[in-house]
Amino acid sequence: MKFESTNNSKKISILHVSDLHRSKTHSVSNVALLHSLKQDFDRYSDSTGQKIDIAIVSGDIVQGVSPTEPNAVKLLDLQYNEAEDFLGEFAEFFFDGNREKVILVPGNHDVSWSHSASSMQPIVIKDIANPNSERRELLKQLFMTNSPIRWSWDSFNFYRIIDWEIYNKRFEAFSKFYHNFYNKKRNYSLEPFQQFDIFDFPEFNVTVLGFNSCFENDHCKSIGKINPACIANASTILRHYKYNNRMLISVWHHSTKGIPIKMDYMDSTVLENLMDLEVNVGFQGHQHKNDVISEYSKVNSSKIVVFGAGSLCADPNELASGYRRSYNIVEHELGSNKMTLRVREMKHSGFDAPIWGESIIEGFNQHEAEIEIFARPQKPINIISIMEEVESLIRYQEYKQALLLLDTMDFTLPLVRKFMFECYIHLDMEDKILELFYPPQSNSEICLFLEFLWEKRDIHRLRQLLQMDSVKDSDDPSVKHLTKKYMSLVEDYNEV
């Protein structure tokens, strides 16, 4: 299958930024950061002729605060206010203020450690005579699924989560930021099984799934993990026919590989679950360097390509050795099975006023890399179900939503043309009606056009239509009735 688009664009360009958390010692202001990106994208647009279509922000929106810091909740809110101001201006510049084209997910820096610390209590070893037996049991529980047990290397002690409601509020500040950024049109649940979101772009035949990879992540546990229930719940939603044959892209924060002595990465077996969901492209951050990973399914002969982005704002000491602040541009030629990666990195040492330029891509030793993505077999489309949904949308005057569904259908089908004509009339899109439907191709379209042209008082075109052989010679009773009616009205109109 080729991922066909439903619009006339030839490409979709994705801006991929990650790890926006501001360095305390080498900070950059919103004004300077936005100016640098605008300058870089003016050069990008001039050289490629391409604009940015959507943006992916793969987590770590803020730096975060330590659990012992005074006024931790207030300070976290201030950091999110700064991030919202930046991303709001970002959306204004790239998308004329359309924030739906910016996909956000949380990262480990977005986890409120003050809430996770408040939700736990240290475990006191009761068996003083044989403490190791109790510790071994706690260690066994520590690695169980959904375990309430945590181990802190700072205090060298076991902890137990005693208040799950407080624990789940680790994402309360992010949830508030998320709700405000999307102008209160999207919510971010504090329930772990609901921490995902879906962004659909029918004009590109692309759907983006945003997942929280910080399930079970807290001040004691740095692991990356997506709640399996989120993937299952997303799968249920994607069964809706409007997602049929969409190119599915997934976004999360944590990298899917790491060294054995660390736990701050996500088990790559989750990629099997995403491939089973028919996701074939992923975007991640966290490791502060650009990367491309290809994983093959052991189950269904599928493949997923995962693009990793460097950090946009991290402190120099947080950057991977040999890497600078950077971000990615990923382009997809619509109708092809290829994606092109370009990496932009900061080219000088002025962290407070960055200048961006080309970067060598990890593993490719060049500035531009063409990546092959997996092509899934195309699924049959249930036309009857879609038409029923379109009819329901029109009944509730959701004409734009109806058109998005109709755009995925064969335009030559009479019922598709009928519903599209009706939507364009209600949306007062006269130019589109004349472009697509004139001259009419059926008796029903003749009837619609006769009424439409009279309502618009387009007498010249109405007279032309009435003189067409397909109208004059029609045996259809409705056409004959309307022809007689509008012939009389045109004559009276001329007399006036």
Secondary structure, 3 states (H helix, E strand, C coil): CCCCCCCCCCEEEEEEECCCCCCCCCCCCHHHHHHHHHHHHHHHHHHHCCCCCEEEEECCCCCCCCCCCCCHHHHHHHHHHHHHHHHHHHHHHHHCCCHHHEEEECCHHHCCHHHHHHCEEECCCCCCCCHHHHHHHHHHHHCCCCCCEEEECCCCEEEEECCHHHHHHHHHHHHHHHHHHCCCCCCCCCCHHHCEEEEEEHHHCEEEEEECCECCCCCCCCCEECCHHHHHHHHHHHCCHHHCCCEEEEECCCCCCCCCCCCCCECCCHHHHHHHCCCCEEEECCCCCCEEEEEECCCCCCEEEEEECCCCCCCHHHCCCCCCCEEEEEEEECCCCEEEEEEEEECCCCCCCCCEEECCCCCCCCCEEEEECCCCCCCCCCHHHHHHHHHHHHHCCCHHHHHHHHCCCCCCCHHHHHHHHHHHHHCCCHHHHHHHHCCCCCHHHHHHHHHHHHHCCCHHHHHHHHCCHHHHCCCCHHHHHHHHHHHHHHHHHHHC
